[in-house]
């Protein structure tokens, strides 16, 4: 029997009446619950449960707030198939709703935040679709099924990478929002291009390159694509840690592998030792932000005003969310929490 995810839909206040004042940004994250499972919560005092309960057969992989609407996409790894659940939440406390898409992987939100690119049936007959959760409907695109990474540019076009499989390298393309008029912009015959991350202005585009090989967790290199492709510095690859631009586009945070010469770290995810580094633009100077000697520090997320970064720290068998603000590092949650994502204020 296919896994079912229990949704706790809240019936809150009516939408009628005077409009509420704009809300502050919210921080969502995953924490352990009293029953030994997990739940999604909003940070604050007190911590408030998010209107979604995590099934015992699923684990939250990543939280993807829409950049322009109240939709939040929650990506799950489940025992039978990947799952994306869209939750609409009016954070003024007026209404909520949800929509789910089974056997799909999340790729990116469209520029208007109303629809999301998904890779449907990724291990069977893959297809890249645009899912509109409000209409509970998806539209097919002309984007190729060999696509494995996609980002949306500010003008609504997309940039994406494709591969035919191990040993074929990768190619990177731009296209219209529906996949029309594709144009190749890069060809790496012996490498894989991943984690395409356009700056808030669309240019430059950061990405990480690593060898096309059977090594599961190789070290990689951080590049930017502007007038051409330009190497910045080494970066971790293979663990899913995408670089993150500050909202003003002047800083780029990324995960740096601190033990690049350890062959065990190429084969075992737990052998990694990493920290977050920052690239300043336009100087492209690189400096460490964290200096944990014995931890795996994971993908950072910027607050909407660019004043704070939150990230997971994994060490001594525990995972915890930390925060960097104004040069100060401190834990943000108790151990057992992860996967923080900022939801812009409404």
BELDAGI-V833342 format. One record per residue. RES is the residue in three letters. PSI is psi in whole degrees, 0 to 359 (999 if undefined). OMEGA is omega in radians with two decimals (NA if undefined). Layout:
BEGIN
res:RES psi:PSI omega:OMEGA
res:RES psi:PSI omega:OMEGA
END
This chain:
BEGIN
res:UNK psi:137 omega:-3.11
res:UNK psi:147 omega:-3.13
res:UNK psi:139 omega:3.05
res:UNK psi:137 omega:-3.14
res:UNK psi:123 omega:-3.12
res:UNK psi:122 omega:3.12
res:UNK psi:127 omega:3.07
res:UNK psi:96 omega:-3.11
res:UNK psi:130 omega:-3.11
res:UNK psi:130 omega:3.01
res:UNK psi:104 omega:-3.00
res:UNK psi:208 omega:-3.06
res:UNK psi:155 omega:3.11
res:UNK psi:152 omega:3.11
res:UNK psi:353 omega:-3.14
res:UNK psi:160 omega:3.10
res:UNK psi:180 omega:-3.08
res:UNK psi:148 omega:-3.12
res:UNK psi:143 omega:3.13
res:UNK psi:158 omega:3.09
res:UNK psi:153 omega:3.12
res:UNK psi:142 omega:-3.10
res:UNK psi:159 omega:3.05
res:UNK psi:160 omega:3.05
res:UNK psi:148 omega:3.10
res:UNK psi:151 omega:3.04
res:UNK psi:119 omega:3.05
res:UNK psi:145 omega:3.03
res:UNK psi:170 omega:-3.12
res:UNK psi:135 omega:3.09
res:UNK psi:159 omega:3.07
res:UNK psi:143 omega:3.09
res:UNK psi:178 omega:-3.05
res:UNK psi:336 omega:-3.10
res:UNK psi:3 omega:3.14
res:UNK psi:0 omega:3.07
res:UNK psi:217 omega:3.12
res:UNK psi:162 omega:3.11
res:UNK psi:160 omega:3.06
res:UNK psi:134 omega:-3.10
res:UNK psi:165 omega:2.98
res:UNK psi:137 omega:-3.13
res:UNK psi:157 omega:3.13
res:UNK psi:182 omega:3.12
res:UNK psi:111 omega:-0.07
res:UNK psi:166 omega:3.06
res:UNK psi:133 omega:-3.08
res:UNK psi:131 omega:3.09
res:UNK psi:139 omega:3.03
res:UNK psi:152 omega:-3.05
res:UNK psi:55 omega:3.13
res:UNK psi:125 omega:3.11
res:UNK psi:137 omega:-3.11
res:UNK psi:125 omega:3.12
res:UNK psi:151 omega:3.09
res:UNK psi:338 omega:-3.14
res:UNK psi:2 omega:-3.08
res:UNK psi:152 omega:3.01
res:UNK psi:139 omega:3.11
res:UNK psi:124 omega:3.09
res:UNK psi:315 omega:-3.13
res:UNK psi:152 omega:3.09
res:UNK psi:129 omega:-3.05
res:UNK psi:90 omega:3.06
res:UNK psi:143 omega:3.03
res:UNK psi:143 omega:3.13
res:UNK psi:347 omega:-2.97
res:UNK psi:356 omega:3.14
res:UNK psi:182 omega:3.13
res:UNK psi:11 omega:3.05
res:UNK psi:140 omega:3.01
res:UNK psi:126 omega:3.10
res:UNK psi:126 omega:3.09
res:UNK psi:121 omega:-3.11
res:UNK psi:128 omega:-3.08
res:UNK psi:146 omega:2.84
res:UNK psi:118 omega:-3.10
res:UNK psi:166 omega:-3.04
res:UNK psi:331 omega:-3.08
res:UNK psi:329 omega:-3.10
res:UNK psi:156 omega:3.05
res:UNK psi:157 omega:-3.04
res:UNK psi:140 omega:3.01
res:UNK psi:126 omega:3.08
res:UNK psi:126 omega:3.08
res:UNK psi:130 omega:3.12
res:UNK psi:126 omega:3.05
res:UNK psi:124 omega:-3.13
res:UNK psi:122 omega:2.99
res:UNK psi:106 omega:-3.01
res:UNK psi:1 omega:2.93
res:UNK psi:355 omega:3.07
res:UNK psi:35 omega:-3.09
res:UNK psi:323 omega:-3.06
res:UNK psi:166 omega:3.04
res:UNK psi:160 omega:3.12
res:UNK psi:177 omega:-3.06
res:UNK psi:164 omega:3.07
res:UNK psi:142 omega:-3.07
res:UNK psi:151 omega:3.07
res:UNK psi:109 omega:-3.12
res:UNK psi:159 omega:3.05
res:UNK psi:50 omega:-3.13
res:UNK psi:152 omega:3.03
res:UNK psi:139 omega:3.09
res:UNK psi:138 omega:3.09
res:UNK psi:305 omega:-3.10
res:UNK psi:156 omega:2.96
res:UNK psi:144 omega:2.98
res:UNK psi:164 omega:-3.03
res:UNK psi:326 omega:-3.12
res:UNK psi:357 omega:3.11
res:UNK psi:6 omega:-3.12
res:UNK psi:338 omega:-3.10
res:UNK psi:163 omega:-3.09
res:UNK psi:144 omega:3.04
res:UNK psi:127 omega:3.09
res:UNK psi:151 omega:2.93
res:UNK psi:103 omega:-3.09
res:UNK psi:145 omega:3.14
res:UNK psi:56 omega:-2.98
res:UNK psi:336 omega:-3.09
res:UNK psi:7 omega:-3.14
res:UNK psi:266 omega:3.11
res:UNK psi:78 omega:-2.96
res:UNK psi:147 omega:3.11
res:UNK psi:138 omega:3.10
res:UNK psi:121 omega:-3.06
res:UNK psi:160 omega:3.00
res:UNK psi:112 omega:-3.09
res:UNK psi:125 omega:3.06
res:UNK psi:98 omega:-3.04
res:UNK psi:331 omega:3.13
res:UNK psi:322 omega:3.13
res:UNK psi:354 omega:-3.08
res:UNK psi:50 omega:-3.02
res:UNK psi:146 omega:3.03
res:UNK psi:153 omega:3.07
res:UNK psi:137 omega:3.07
res:UNK psi:151 omega:3.06
res:UNK psi:171 omega:3.06
res:UNK psi:7 omega:3.13
res:UNK psi:141 omega:-2.99
res:UNK psi:149 omega:3.11
res:UNK psi:343 omega:3.08
res:UNK psi:359 omega:3.11
res:UNK psi:134 omega:3.10
res:UNK psi:350 omega:-3.12
res:UNK psi:136 omega:-3.08
res:UNK psi:142 omega:3.01
res:UNK psi:155 omega:-3.11
res:UNK psi:132 omega:3.11
res:UNK psi:158 omega:-3.09
res:UNK psi:331 omega:-3.13
res:UNK psi:5 omega:3.10
res:UNK psi:344 omega:3.07
res:UNK psi:170 omega:-3.13
res:UNK psi:154 omega:2.96
res:UNK psi:136 omega:-3.03
res:UNK psi:161 omega:3.11
res:UNK psi:148 omega:-3.13
res:UNK psi:158 omega:3.00
res:UNK psi:150 omega:3.07
res:UNK psi:357 omega:3.12
res:UNK psi:180 omega:-3.10
res:UNK psi:130 omega:3.12
res:UNK psi:357 omega:-3.13
res:UNK psi:358 omega:-3.11
res:UNK psi:200 omega:-3.11
res:UNK psi:156 omega:3.09
res:UNK psi:145 omega:-3.13
res:UNK psi:139 omega:-3.00
res:UNK psi:158 omega:2.86
res:UNK psi:155 omega:-3.13
res:UNK psi:169 omega:2.99
res:UNK psi:169 omega:-3.08
res:UNK psi:328 omega:-3.13
res:UNK psi:6 omega:-3.13
res:UNK psi:358 omega:3.14
res:UNK psi:158 omega:3.11
res:UNK psi:54 omega:3.12
res:UNK psi:146 omega:3.11
res:UNK psi:124 omega:-3.12
res:UNK psi:133 omega:-3.14
res:UNK psi:342 omega:3.10
res:UNK psi:149 omega:3.04
res:UNK psi:120 omega:3.11
res:UNK psi:91 omega:-3.02
res:UNK psi:340 omega:-3.11
res:UNK psi:9 omega:-3.07
res:UNK psi:165 omega:3.08
res:UNK psi:131 omega:3.05
res:UNK psi:127 omega:-3.09
res:UNK psi:166 omega:3.04
res:UNK psi:46 omega:3.09
res:UNK psi:126 omega:-3.02
res:UNK psi:93 omega:3.10
res:UNK psi:144 omega:3.02
res:UNK psi:166 omega:-3.12
res:UNK psi:333 omega:3.09
res:UNK psi:359 omega:3.13
res:UNK psi:331 omega:-3.14
res:UNK psi:132 omega:0.03
res:UNK psi:172 omega:3.08
res:UNK psi:121 omega:3.11
res:UNK psi:150 omega:3.06
res:UNK psi:164 omega:3.14
res:UNK psi:136 omega:-3.12
res:UNK psi:137 omega:3.06
res:UNK psi:160 omega:-3.05
res:UNK psi:143 omega:3.05
res:UNK psi:92 omega:-3.06
res:UNK psi:178 omega:3.11
res:UNK psi:357 omega:3.10
res:UNK psi:121 omega:-3.01
res:UNK psi:328 omega:-3.02
res:UNK psi:65 omega:-3.10
res:UNK psi:162 omega:2.90
res:UNK psi:153 omega:-3.10
res:UNK psi:195 omega:-3.11
res:UNK psi:136 omega:3.09
res:UNK psi:127 omega:3.10
res:UNK psi:163 omega:2.89
res:UNK psi:146 omega:3.09
res:UNK psi:117 omega:3.11
res:UNK psi:261 omega:3.01
res:UNK psi:333 omega:3.06
res:UNK psi:185 omega:3.13
res:UNK psi:135 omega:-3.04
res:UNK psi:126 omega:3.11
res:UNK psi:135 omega:3.09
res:UNK psi:302 omega:-3.11
res:UNK psi:174 omega:3.07
res:UNK psi:153 omega:3.14
res:UNK psi:156 omega:3.08
res:UNK psi:150 omega:3.10
res:UNK psi:155 omega:3.04
res:UNK psi:344 omega:-3.12
res:UNK psi:354 omega:3.14
res:UNK psi:19 omega:-3.08
res:UNK psi:101 omega:-3.11
res:UNK psi:146 omega:3.00
res:UNK psi:154 omega:-3.06
res:UNK psi:125 omega:3.12
res:UNK psi:142 omega:2.96
res:UNK psi:154 omega:-3.09
res:UNK psi:333 omega:3.12
res:UNK psi:0 omega:3.07
res:UNK psi:12 omega:-3.10
res:UNK psi:348 omega:-3.11
res:UNK psi:146 omega:3.11
res:UNK psi:119 omega:3.11
res:UNK psi:138 omega:3.14
res:UNK psi:165 omega:-3.13
res:UNK psi:124 omega:-3.13
res:UNK psi:132 omega:3.08
res:UNK psi:123 omega:-3.08
res:UNK psi:350 omega:3.09
res:UNK psi:62 omega:-3.06
res:UNK psi:339 omega:-3.10
res:UNK psi:4 omega:3.12
res:UNK psi:110 omega:-3.10
res:UNK psi:335 omega:3.13
res:UNK psi:329 omega:3.13
res:UNK psi:342 omega:3.05
res:UNK psi:339 omega:-2.98
res:UNK psi:332 omega:-3.06
res:UNK psi:125 omega:-3.13
res:UNK psi:326 omega:-3.10
res:UNK psi:348 omega:-3.14
res:UNK psi:353 omega:-3.13
res:UNK psi:142 omega:2.91
res:UNK psi:124 omega:-3.00
res:UNK psi:162 omega:3.04
res:UNK psi:168 omega:3.10
res:UNK psi:132 omega:3.06
res:UNK psi:159 omega:3.11
res:UNK psi:140 omega:2.96
res:UNK psi:127 omega:3.09
res:UNK psi:137 omega:3.10
res:UNK psi:142 omega:0.20
res:UNK psi:1 omega:-3.06
res:UNK psi:336 omega:-3.09
res:UNK psi:25 omega:3.04
res:UNK psi:143 omega:-3.04
res:UNK psi:134 omega:3.12
res:UNK psi:151 omega:3.12
res:UNK psi:142 omega:3.03
res:UNK psi:322 omega:3.09
res:UNK psi:161 omega:-3.12
res:UNK psi:46 omega:3.07
res:UNK psi:128 omega:-3.08
res:UNK psi:343 omega:-2.95
res:UNK psi:36 omega:-3.00
res:UNK psi:164 omega:2.91
res:UNK psi:111 omega:3.10
res:UNK psi:126 omega:-2.94
res:UNK psi:185 omega:-2.99
res:UNK psi:128 omega:3.10
res:UNK psi:156 omega:3.05
res:UNK psi:128 omega:-3.14
res:UNK psi:144 omega:2.94
res:UNK psi:155 omega:-3.08
res:UNK psi:335 omega:3.11
res:UNK psi:0 omega:3.09
res:UNK psi:8 omega:-3.07
res:UNK psi:343 omega:-3.05
res:UNK psi:151 omega:2.98
res:UNK psi:137 omega:3.02
res:UNK psi:150 omega:-3.06
res:UNK psi:158 omega:3.06
res:UNK psi:143 omega:2.96
res:UNK psi:120 omega:-3.13
res:UNK psi:120 omega:3.10
res:UNK psi:151 omega:3.12
res:UNK psi:36 omega:3.07
res:UNK psi:9 omega:3.13
res:UNK psi:161 omega:3.06
res:UNK psi:141 omega:-3.05
res:UNK psi:148 omega:3.09
res:UNK psi:129 omega:3.07
res:UNK psi:164 omega:3.13
res:UNK psi:140 omega:3.01
res:UNK psi:123 omega:-3.13
res:UNK psi:127 omega:3.08
res:UNK psi:41 omega:3.11
res:UNK psi:1 omega:-3.11
res:UNK psi:134 omega:3.08
res:UNK psi:133 omega:3.10
res:UNK psi:152 omega:3.07
res:UNK psi:140 omega:-3.13
res:UNK psi:335 omega:-3.11
res:UNK psi:172 omega:2.97
res:UNK psi:162 omega:3.05
res:UNK psi:148 omega:-3.14
res:UNK psi:2 omega:3.12
res:UNK psi:152 omega:-3.11
res:UNK psi:177 omega:2.82
res:UNK psi:44 omega:-3.08
res:UNK psi:145 omega:3.09
res:UNK psi:139 omega:3.14
res:UNK psi:134 omega:3.04
res:UNK psi:119 omega:-3.12
res:UNK psi:150 omega:3.06
res:UNK psi:154 omega:-3.09
res:UNK psi:999 omega:NA
END
